[in-house]
Amino acid sequence: MMKLPDYSVEIIEKYKGDYPTLLPTISDVKLNKYLKELAAALDWDKPIIKRRERRGEEVIIYKDTIQKTHFQLCDLITTHTMRRTAITTISL
C-alpha cells in the first residue's frame, strides 16, 4: 500500500461528505479540455509532427489537412498523459 501525500489527504478531507463519491466527478471530455487550456496557458505550444504508419508507409497527420498545420504540444495532452505522468512522479 502506498501512502498519499499530505496535500492529497487535505483535498479529500475538504470534500468529505459533500458528494456521493469521494471527490467531485468530471467527465473525461471536460477534463481533457481543461488540460489543453492549461497547457496553452503555460505556452506549451511547441509544434509536434504526428506520424503514423499506413500499409507500411509513414504518413504525417496534420491538425488542419487543408493548410497542412501541425499539432502543438498543448493539443495532444490528455488524461492518459497526465495519468502516466502521475504514476511516474508518485512511484519515485
Biopython code that builds the backbone (N, CA, C, O; Angstrom):
import numpy as np
from Bio.PDB.StructureBuilder import StructureBuilder

atoms = [
    (1, "MET", "N", (0.843, -1.175, 0.000)),
    (1, "MET", "CA", (0.000, 0.000, 0.000)),
    (1, "MET", "C", (0.887, 1.236, 0.000)),
    (1, "MET", "O", (1.939, 1.262, 0.639)),
    (2, "MET", "N", (0.447, 2.263, -0.728)),
    (2, "MET", "CA", (1.223, 3.491, -0.841)),
    (2, "MET", "C", (0.508, 4.611, -0.075)),
    (2, "MET", "O", (-0.704, 4.783, -0.206)),
    (3, "LYS", "N", (1.257, 5.359, 0.713)),
    (3, "LYS", "CA", (0.695, 6.456, 1.483)),
    (3, "LYS", "C", (0.508, 7.668, 0.573)),
    (3, "LYS", "O", (1.382, 7.995, -0.230)),
    (4, "LEU", "N", (-0.649, 8.334, 0.711)),
    (4, "LEU", "CA", (-0.920, 9.531, -0.089)),
    (4, "LEU", "C", (-0.124, 10.713, 0.460)),
    (4, "LEU", "O", (0.118, 10.800, 1.664)),
    (5, "PRO", "N", (0.281, 11.620, -0.429)),
    (5, "PRO", "CA", (0.939, 12.841, 0.047)),
    (5, "PRO", "C", (-0.041, 13.676, 0.884)),
    (5, "PRO", "O", (-1.256, 13.564, 0.723)),
    (6, "ASP", "N", (0.497, 14.506, 1.770)),
    (6, "ASP", "CA", (-0.335, 15.307, 2.672)),
    (6, "ASP", "C", (-1.332, 16.193, 1.926)),
    (6, "ASP", "O", (-2.473, 16.334, 2.365)),
    (7, "TYR", "N", (-0.916, 16.796, 0.797)),
    (7, "TYR", "CA", (-1.820, 17.678, 0.064)),
    (7, "TYR", "C", (-3.009, 16.904, -0.494)),
    (7, "TYR", "O", (-4.101, 17.460, -0.614)),
    (8, "SER", "N", (-2.815, 15.633, -0.838)),
    (8, "SER", "CA", (-3.926, 14.802, -1.327)),
    (8, "SER", "C", (-4.924, 14.525, -0.214)),
    (8, "SER", "O", (-6.135, 14.570, -0.432)),
    (9, "VAL", "N", (-4.419, 14.240, 0.965)),
    (9, "VAL", "CA", (-5.287, 13.972, 2.120)),
    (9, "VAL", "C", (-6.097, 15.231, 2.450)),
    (9, "VAL", "O", (-7.279, 15.132, 2.782)),
    (10, "GLU", "N", (-5.474, 16.410, 2.361)),
    (10, "GLU", "CA", (-6.177, 17.675, 2.631)),
    (10, "GLU", "C", (-7.328, 17.881, 1.644)),
    (10, "GLU", "O", (-8.406, 18.324, 2.040)),
    (11, "ILE", "N", (-7.111, 17.566, 0.365)),
    (11, "ILE", "CA", (-8.158, 17.716, -0.640)),
    (11, "ILE", "C", (-9.311, 16.770, -0.353)),
    (11, "ILE", "O", (-10.473, 17.166, -0.444)),
    (12, "ILE", "N", (-9.006, 15.530, -0.009)),
    (12, "ILE", "CA", (-10.050, 14.551, 0.304)),
    (12, "ILE", "C", (-10.851, 14.984, 1.525)),
    (12, "ILE", "O", (-12.078, 14.881, 1.528)),
    (13, "GLU", "N", (-10.175, 15.465, 2.556)),
    (13, "GLU", "CA", (-10.858, 15.938, 3.763)),
    (13, "GLU", "C", (-11.746, 17.145, 3.460)),
    (13, "GLU", "O", (-12.819, 17.288, 4.047)),
    (14, "LYS", "N", (-11.306, 18.008, 2.551)),
    (14, "LYS", "CA", (-12.065, 19.210, 2.188)),
    (14, "LYS", "C", (-13.426, 18.850, 1.607)),
    (14, "LYS", "O", (-14.421, 19.505, 1.920)),
    (15, "TYR", "N", (-13.488, 17.829, 0.773)),
    (15, "TYR", "CA", (-14.723, 17.452, 0.093)),
    (15, "TYR", "C", (-15.478, 16.304, 0.761)),
    (15, "TYR", "O", (-16.491, 15.845, 0.233)),
    (16, "LYS", "N", (-15.008, 15.841, 1.896)),
    (16, "LYS", "CA", (-15.618, 14.695, 2.571)),
    (16, "LYS", "C", (-17.078, 14.979, 2.915)),
    (16, "LYS", "O", (-17.391, 15.965, 3.583)),
    (17, "GLY", "N", (-17.968, 14.097, 2.447)),
    (17, "GLY", "CA", (-19.389, 14.225, 2.752)),
    (17, "GLY", "C", (-20.167, 15.168, 1.845)),
    (17, "GLY", "O", (-21.393, 15.216, 1.943)),
    (18, "ASP", "N", (-19.511, 15.915, 0.972)),
    (18, "ASP", "CA", (-20.207, 16.856, 0.090)),
    (18, "ASP", "C", (-20.766, 16.201, -1.169)),
    (18, "ASP", "O", (-21.673, 16.745, -1.799)),
    (19, "TYR", "N", (-20.237, 15.048, -1.537)),
    (19, "TYR", "CA", (-20.614, 14.396, -2.787)),
    (19, "TYR", "C", (-20.886, 12.915, -2.542)),
    (19, "TYR", "O", (-20.410, 12.347, -1.559)),
    (20, "PRO", "N", (-21.654, 12.287, -3.437)),
    (20, "PRO", "CA", (-21.882, 10.845, -3.275)),
    (20, "PRO", "C", (-20.619, 10.018, -3.521)),
    (20, "PRO", "O", (-20.544, 8.858, -3.117)),
    (21, "THR", "N", (-19.645, 10.609, -4.175)),
    (21, "THR", "CA", (-18.362, 9.946, -4.405)),
    (21, "THR", "C", (-17.307, 10.596, -3.524)),
    (21, "THR", "O", (-17.571, 11.605, -2.870)),
    (22, "LEU", "N", (-16.122, 10.022, -3.508)),
    (22, "LEU", "CA", (-15.053, 10.553, -2.662)),
    (22, "LEU", "C", (-14.694, 11.992, -3.032)),
    (22, "LEU", "O", (-14.482, 12.829, -2.154)),
    (23, "LEU", "N", (-14.627, 12.274, -4.325)),
    (23, "LEU", "CA", (-14.314, 13.611, -4.823)),
    (23, "LEU", "C", (-15.345, 14.008, -5.872)),
    (23, "LEU", "O", (-16.046, 13.145, -6.399)),
    (24, "PRO", "N", (-15.451, 15.314, -6.187)),
    (24, "PRO", "CA", (-16.367, 15.717, -7.256)),
    (24, "PRO", "C", (-15.962, 15.038, -8.568)),
    (24, "PRO", "O", (-14.774, 14.888, -8.853)),
    (25, "THR", "N", (-16.949, 14.631, -9.358)),
    (25, "THR", "CA", (-16.644, 13.959, -10.619)),
    (25, "THR", "C", (-16.661, 14.955, -11.768)),
    (25, "THR", "O", (-17.329, 15.987, -11.712)),
    (26, "ILE", "N", (-15.918, 14.626, -12.799)),
    (26, "ILE", "CA", (-15.853, 15.440, -14.007)),
    (26, "ILE", "C", (-15.686, 14.478, -15.172)),
    (26, "ILE", "O", (-15.015, 13.454, -15.046)),
    (27, "SER", "N", (-16.296, 14.805, -16.306)),
    (27, "SER", "CA", (-16.203, 13.911, -17.455)),
    (27, "SER", "C", (-14.794, 13.990, -18.070)),
    (27, "SER", "O", (-14.101, 14.999, -17.940)),
    (28, "ASP", "N", (-14.397, 12.910, -18.736)),
    (28, "ASP", "CA", (-13.085, 12.892, -19.397)),
    (28, "ASP", "C", (-12.988, 13.969, -20.464)),
    (28, "ASP", "O", (-11.930, 14.573, -20.643)),
    (29, "VAL", "N", (-14.077, 14.211, -21.168)),
    (29, "VAL", "CA", (-14.078, 15.222, -22.233)),
    (29, "VAL", "C", (-13.787, 16.600, -21.649)),
    (29, "VAL", "O", (-12.956, 17.339, -22.177)),
    (30, "LYS", "N", (-14.470, 16.943, -20.560)),
    (30, "LYS", "CA", (-14.282, 18.252, -19.922)),
    (30, "LYS", "C", (-12.876, 18.359, -19.334)),
    (30, "LYS", "O", (-12.227, 19.397, -19.457)),
    (31, "LEU", "N", (-12.410, 17.293, -18.699)),
    (31, "LEU", "CA", (-11.075, 17.312, -18.110)),
    (31, "LEU", "C", (-10.007, 17.461, -19.194)),
    (31, "LEU", "O", (-9.045, 18.206, -19.008)),
    (32, "ASN", "N", (-10.161, 16.763, -20.321)),
    (32, "ASN", "CA", (-9.213, 16.911, -21.423)),
    (32, "ASN", "C", (-9.200, 18.345, -21.943)),
    (32, "ASN", "O", (-8.141, 18.884, -22.265)),
    (33, "LYS", "N", (-10.377, 18.957, -22.023)),
    (33, "LYS", "CA", (-10.462, 20.352, -22.471)),
    (33, "LYS", "C", (-9.708, 21.270, -21.505)),
    (33, "LYS", "O", (-8.952, 22.141, -21.937)),
    (34, "TYR", "N", (-9.912, 21.075, -20.202)),
    (34, "TYR", "CA", (-9.229, 21.890, -19.202)),
    (34, "TYR", "C", (-7.707, 21.690, -19.252)),
    (34, "TYR", "O", (-6.947, 22.646, -19.097)),
    (35, "LEU", "N", (-7.272, 20.451, -19.466)),
    (35, "LEU", "CA", (-5.836, 20.176, -19.563)),
    (35, "LEU", "C", (-5.213, 20.892, -20.762)),
    (35, "LEU", "O", (-4.113, 21.435, -20.661)),
    (36, "LYS", "N", (-5.916, 20.891, -21.890)),
    (36, "LYS", "CA", (-5.427, 21.572, -23.086)),
    (36, "LYS", "C", (-5.352, 23.084, -22.853)),
    (36, "LYS", "O", (-4.396, 23.732, -23.279)),
    (37, "GLU", "N", (-6.363, 23.643, -22.177)),
    (37, "GLU", "CA", (-6.364, 25.071, -21.855)),
    (37, "GLU", "C", (-5.207, 25.417, -20.917)),
    (37, "GLU", "O", (-4.542, 26.438, -21.093)),
    (38, "LEU", "N", (-4.972, 24.568, -19.930)),
    (38, "LEU", "CA", (-3.865, 24.781, -19.001)),
    (38, "LEU", "C", (-2.524, 24.749, -19.728)),
    (38, "LEU", "O", (-1.668, 25.605, -19.502)),
    (39, "ALA", "N", (-2.346, 23.766, -20.595)),
    (39, "ALA", "CA", (-1.104, 23.644, -21.353)),
    (39, "ALA", "C", (-0.903, 24.853, -22.272)),
    (39, "ALA", "O", (0.220, 25.332, -22.429)),
    (40, "ALA", "N", (-1.979, 25.345, -22.876)),
    (40, "ALA", "CA", (-1.883, 26.526, -23.738)),
    (40, "ALA", "C", (-1.507, 27.761, -22.912)),
    (40, "ALA", "O", (-0.718, 28.595, -23.357)),
    (41, "ALA", "N", (-2.076, 27.869, -21.707)),
    (41, "ALA", "CA", (-1.754, 28.998, -20.827)),
    (41, "ALA", "C", (-0.291, 28.966, -20.381)),
    (41, "ALA", "O", (0.301, 30.009, -20.104)),
    (42, "LEU", "N", (0.285, 27.767, -20.315)),
    (42, "LEU", "CA", (1.691, 27.613, -19.930)),
    (42, "LEU", "C", (2.637, 27.761, -21.125)),
    (42, "LEU", "O", (3.842, 27.542, -21.002)),
    (43, "ASP", "N", (2.080, 28.133, -22.276)),
    (43, "ASP", "CA", (2.856, 28.290, -23.515)),
    (43, "ASP", "C", (3.521, 27.008, -23.963)),
    (43, "ASP", "O", (4.644, 27.029, -24.467)),
    (44, "TRP", "N", (2.840, 25.897, -23.786)),
    (44, "TRP", "CA", (3.337, 24.616, -24.291)),
    (44, "TRP", "C", (2.838, 24.471, -25.723)),
    (44, "TRP", "O", (2.005, 23.618, -26.030)),
    (45, "ASP", "N", (3.368, 25.323, -26.585)),
    (45, "ASP", "CA", (2.870, 25.381, -27.954)),
    (45, "ASP", "C", (3.912, 24.951, -28.983)),
    (45, "ASP", "O", (3.840, 25.344, -30.147)),
    (46, "LYS", "N", (4.857, 24.161, -28.558)),
    (46, "LYS", "CA", (5.872, 23.641, -29.468)),
    (46, "LYS", "C", (5.194, 22.782, -30.545)),
    (46, "LYS", "O", (4.386, 21.913, -30.217)),
    (47, "PRO", "N", (5.514, 23.016, -31.829)),
    (47, "PRO", "CA", (4.899, 22.187, -32.877)),
    (47, "PRO", "C", (5.389, 20.736, -32.793)),
    (47, "PRO", "O", (6.575, 20.474, -32.592)),
    (48, "ILE", "N", (4.461, 19.820, -32.948)),
    (48, "ILE", "CA", (4.755, 18.391, -32.889)),
    (48, "ILE", "C", (4.335, 17.758, -34.218)),
    (48, "ILE", "O", (3.197, 17.928, -34.656)),
    (49, "ILE", "N", (5.238, 17.041, -34.847)),
    (49, "ILE", "CA", (4.904, 16.338, -36.076)),
    (49, "ILE", "C", (4.399, 14.950, -35.689)),
    (49, "ILE", "O", (5.139, 14.130, -35.148)),
    (50, "LYS", "N", (3.134, 14.712, -35.977)),
    (50, "LYS", "CA", (2.493, 13.447, -35.616)),
    (50, "LYS", "C", (2.573, 12.504, -36.810)),
    (50, "LYS", "O", (2.102, 12.825, -37.902)),
    (51, "ARG", "N", (3.176, 11.333, -36.589)),
    (51, "ARG", "CA", (3.365, 10.361, -37.671)),
    (51, "ARG", "C", (2.675, 9.050, -37.337)),
    (51, "ARG", "O", (2.627, 8.632, -36.181)),
    (52, "ARG", "N", (2.146, 8.413, -38.364)),
    (52, "ARG", "CA", (1.549, 7.094, -38.242)),
    (52, "ARG", "C", (2.001, 6.262, -39.436)),
    (52, "ARG", "O", (2.486, 6.799, -40.432)),
    (53, "GLU", "N", (1.840, 4.975, -39.328)),
    (53, "GLU", "CA", (2.139, 4.101, -40.467)),
    (53, "GLU", "C", (0.847, 3.558, -41.033)),
    (53, "GLU", "O", (-0.013, 3.075, -40.296)),
    (54, "ARG", "N", (0.714, 3.639, -42.334)),
    (54, "ARG", "CA", (-0.425, 3.059, -43.036)),
    (54, "ARG", "C", (0.114, 2.174, -44.146)),
    (54, "ARG", "O", (0.793, 2.630, -45.066)),
    (55, "ARG", "N", (-0.208, 0.904, -44.029)),
    (55, "ARG", "CA", (0.253, -0.079, -45.005)),
    (55, "ARG", "C", (1.779, -0.060, -45.158)),
    (55, "ARG", "O", (2.312, -0.193, -46.259)),
    (56, "GLY", "N", (2.453, 0.107, -44.039)),
    (56, "GLY", "CA", (3.910, 0.057, -44.033)),
    (56, "GLY", "C", (4.609, 1.346, -44.423)),
    (56, "GLY", "O", (5.839, 1.401, -44.420)),
    (57, "GLU", "N", (3.846, 2.398, -44.763)),
    (57, "GLU", "CA", (4.456, 3.676, -45.131)),
    (57, "GLU", "C", (4.106, 4.744, -44.114)),
    (57, "GLU", "O", (2.983, 4.804, -43.615)),
    (58, "GLU", "N", (5.096, 5.595, -43.812)),
    (58, "GLU", "CA", (4.892, 6.661, -42.841)),
    (58, "GLU", "C", (4.019, 7.753, -43.446)),
    (58, "GLU", "O", (4.231, 8.192, -44.576)),
    (59, "VAL", "N", (3.020, 8.182, -42.654)),
    (59, "VAL", "CA", (2.114, 9.246, -43.072)),
    (59, "VAL", "C", (2.120, 10.307, -41.976)),
    (59, "VAL", "O", (2.059, 9.976, -40.792)),
    (60, "ILE", "N", (2.191, 11.568, -42.358)),
    (60, "ILE", "CA", (2.138, 12.660, -41.391)),
    (60, "ILE", "C", (0.674, 13.047, -41.188)),
    (60, "ILE", "O", (-0.069, 13.242, -42.150)),
    (61, "ILE", "N", (0.274, 13.154, -39.922)),
    (61, "ILE", "CA", (-1.090, 13.533, -39.569)),
    (61, "ILE", "C", (-1.074, 15.026, -39.245)),
    (61, "ILE", "O", (-0.312, 15.474, -38.388)),
    (62, "TYR", "N", (-1.913, 15.785, -39.930)),
    (62, "TYR", "CA", (-1.983, 17.233, -39.718)),
    (62, "TYR", "C", (-3.214, 17.594, -38.904)),
    (62, "TYR", "O", (-4.239, 16.915, -38.965)),
    (63, "LYS", "N", (-3.097, 18.679, -38.138)),
    (63, "LYS", "CA", (-4.250, 19.196, -37.402)),
    (63, "LYS", "C", (-5.257, 19.756, -38.404)),
    (63, "LYS", "O", (-6.460, 19.520, -38.294)),
    (64, "ASP", "N", (-4.748, 20.495, -39.374)),
    (64, "ASP", "CA", (-5.581, 21.026, -40.451)),
    (64, "ASP", "C", (-5.004, 20.505, -41.759)),
    (64, "ASP", "O", (-3.936, 20.938, -42.190)),
    (65, "THR", "N", (-5.711, 19.576, -42.387)),
    (65, "THR", "CA", (-5.175, 18.936, -43.596)),
    (65, "THR", "C", (-5.147, 19.871, -44.797)),
    (65, "THR", "O", (-4.349, 19.669, -45.713)),
    (66, "ILE", "N", (-5.989, 20.876, -44.812)),
    (66, "ILE", "CA", (-6.013, 21.810, -45.949)),
    (66, "ILE", "C", (-4.817, 22.746, -45.883)),
    (66, "ILE", "O", (-4.112, 22.924, -46.877)),
    (67, "GLN", "N", (-4.582, 23.349, -44.716)),
    (67, "GLN", "CA", (-3.460, 24.284, -44.564)),
    (67, "GLN", "C", (-2.167, 23.591, -44.158)),
    (67, "GLN", "O", (-1.121, 24.233, -44.064)),
    (68, "LYS", "N", (-2.231, 22.287, -43.915)),
    (68, "LYS", "CA", (-1.063, 21.488, -43.527)),
    (68, "LYS", "C", (-0.380, 22.030, -42.262)),
    (68, "LYS", "O", (0.845, 22.146, -42.212)),
    (69, "THR", "N", (-1.179, 22.359, -41.251)),
    (69, "THR", "CA", (-0.612, 22.821, -39.985)),
    (69, "THR", "C", (-0.462, 21.630, -39.039)),
    (69, "THR", "O", (-1.316, 20.745, -38.981)),
    (70, "HIS", "N", (0.641, 21.637, -38.306)),
    (70, "HIS", "CA", (0.933, 20.557, -37.366)),
    (70, "HIS", "C", (0.243, 20.807, -36.028)),
    (70, "HIS", "O", (-0.189, 21.921, -35.732)),
    (71, "PHE", "N", (0.151, 19.757, -35.235)),
    (71, "PHE", "CA", (-0.376, 19.866, -33.881)),
    (71, "PHE", "C", (0.636, 20.607, -33.012)),
    (71, "PHE", "O", (1.832, 20.631, -33.305)),
    (72, "GLN", "N", (0.133, 21.208, -31.939)),
    (72, "GLN", "CA", (1.005, 21.779, -30.915)),
    (72, "GLN", "C", (0.957, 20.839, -29.718)),
    (72, "GLN", "O", (0.021, 20.054, -29.569)),
    (73, "LEU", "N", (1.970, 20.927, -28.872)),
    (73, "LEU", "CA", (2.034, 20.053, -27.701)),
    (73, "LEU", "C", (0.757, 20.154, -26.872)),
    (73, "LEU", "O", (0.245, 19.137, -26.402)),
    (74, "CYS", "N", (0.237, 21.367, -26.686)),
    (74, "CYS", "CA", (-0.959, 21.545, -25.865)),
    (74, "CYS", "C", (-2.186, 20.863, -26.477)),
    (74, "CYS", "O", (-3.134, 20.558, -25.753)),
    (75, "ASP", "N", (-2.193, 20.618, -27.783)),
    (75, "ASP", "CA", (-3.312, 19.924, -28.433)),
    (75, "ASP", "C", (-3.329, 18.437, -28.111)),
    (75, "ASP", "O", (-4.380, 17.801, -28.188)),
    (76, "LEU", "N", (-2.190, 17.880, -27.756)),
    (76, "LEU", "CA", (-2.061, 16.435, -27.609)),
    (76, "LEU", "C", (-2.115, 15.931, -26.171)),
    (76, "LEU", "O", (-2.112, 14.722, -25.940)),
    (77, "ILE", "N", (-2.163, 16.846, -25.200)),
    (77, "ILE", "CA", (-2.189, 16.434, -23.794)),
    (77, "ILE", "C", (-3.592, 15.961, -23.426)),
    (77, "ILE", "O", (-4.580, 16.634, -23.718)),
    (78, "THR", "N", (-3.671, 14.785, -22.776)),
    (78, "THR", "CA", (-4.956, 14.196, -22.394)),
    (78, "THR", "C", (-4.864, 13.638, -20.973)),
    (78, "THR", "O", (-3.815, 13.695, -20.331)),
    (79, "THR", "N", (-5.973, 13.105, -20.505)),
    (79, "THR", "CA", (-5.975, 12.486, -19.184)),
    (79, "THR", "C", (-5.021, 11.296, -19.135)),
    (79, "THR", "O", (-4.427, 11.018, -18.094)),
    (80, "HIS", "N", (-4.875, 10.599, -20.249)),
    (80, "HIS", "CA", (-3.947, 9.468, -20.293)),
    (80, "HIS", "C", (-2.506, 9.939, -20.069)),
    (80, "HIS", "O", (-1.743, 9.299, -19.345)),
    (81, "THR", "N", (-2.144, 11.057, -20.691)),
    (81, "THR", "CA", (-0.810, 11.633, -20.492)),
    (81, "THR", "C", (-0.588, 11.978, -19.025)),
    (81, "THR", "O", (0.465, 11.689, -18.456)),
    (82, "MET", "N", (-1.593, 12.598, -18.424)),
    (82, "MET", "CA", (-1.475, 13.015, -17.031)),
    (82, "MET", "C", (-1.433, 11.813, -16.089)),
    (82, "MET", "O", (-0.728, 11.843, -15.080)),
    (83, "ARG", "N", (-2.191, 10.746, -16.412)),
    (83, "ARG", "CA", (-2.167, 9.537, -15.583)),
    (83, "ARG", "C", (-0.778, 8.930, -15.582)),
    (83, "ARG", "O", (-0.260, 8.543, -14.535)),
    (84, "ARG", "N", (-0.181, 8.848, -16.755)),
    (84, "ARG", "CA", (1.157, 8.262, -16.847)),
    (84, "ARG", "C", (2.181, 9.134, -16.125)),
    (84, "ARG", "O", (3.100, 8.616, -15.490)),
    (85, "THR", "N", (2.026, 10.454, -16.218)),
    (85, "THR", "CA", (2.934, 11.368, -15.521)),
    (85, "THR", "C", (2.790, 11.210, -14.011)),
    (85, "THR", "O", (3.788, 11.183, -13.291)),
    (86, "ALA", "N", (1.553, 11.107, -13.528)),
    (86, "ALA", "CA", (1.326, 10.940, -12.092)),
    (86, "ALA", "C", (1.919, 9.633, -11.584)),
    (86, "ALA", "O", (2.542, 9.601, -10.523)),
    (87, "ILE", "N", (1.731, 8.574, -12.325)),
    (87, "ILE", "CA", (2.278, 7.275, -11.916)),
    (87, "ILE", "C", (3.806, 7.349, -11.814)),
    (87, "ILE", "O", (4.401, 6.829, -10.871)),
    (88, "THR", "N", (4.417, 7.990, -12.781)),
    (88, "THR", "CA", (5.876, 8.132, -12.774)),
    (88, "THR", "C", (6.341, 8.967, -11.600)),
    (88, "THR", "O", (7.316, 8.624, -10.932)),
    (89, "THR", "N", (5.635, 10.077, -11.346)),
    (89, "THR", "CA", (6.013, 11.001, -10.273)),
    (89, "THR", "C", (5.820, 10.377, -8.899)),
    (89, "THR", "O", (6.694, 10.489, -8.038)),
    (90, "ILE", "N", (4.689, 9.724, -8.686)),
    (90, "ILE", "CA", (4.378, 9.166, -7.363)),
    (90, "ILE", "C", (5.279, 7.984, -7.041)),
    (90, "ILE", "O", (5.631, 7.779, -5.879)),
    (91, "SER", "N", (5.657, 7.206, -8.042)),
    (91, "SER", "CA", (6.425, 5.997, -7.767)),
    (91, "SER", "C", (7.916, 6.253, -7.569)),
    (91, "SER", "O", (8.667, 5.310, -7.318)),
    (92, "LEU", "N", (8.356, 7.484, -7.673)),
    (92, "LEU", "CA", (9.785, 7.773, -7.478)),
    (92, "LEU", "C", (10.192, 7.773, -6.038)),
    (92, "LEU", "O", (11.361, 8.000, -5.727)),
]
sb = StructureBuilder()
sb.init_structure("model")
sb.init_model(0)
sb.init_chain("A")
sb.init_seg("    ")
for serial, (resi, resn, name, xyz) in enumerate(atoms, 1):
    if name == "N":
        sb.init_residue(resn, " ", resi, " ")
    sb.init_atom(name, np.array(xyz, "f"), 0.0, 1.0, " ", f" {name:<3s}", serial, name[0])
structure = sb.get_structure()
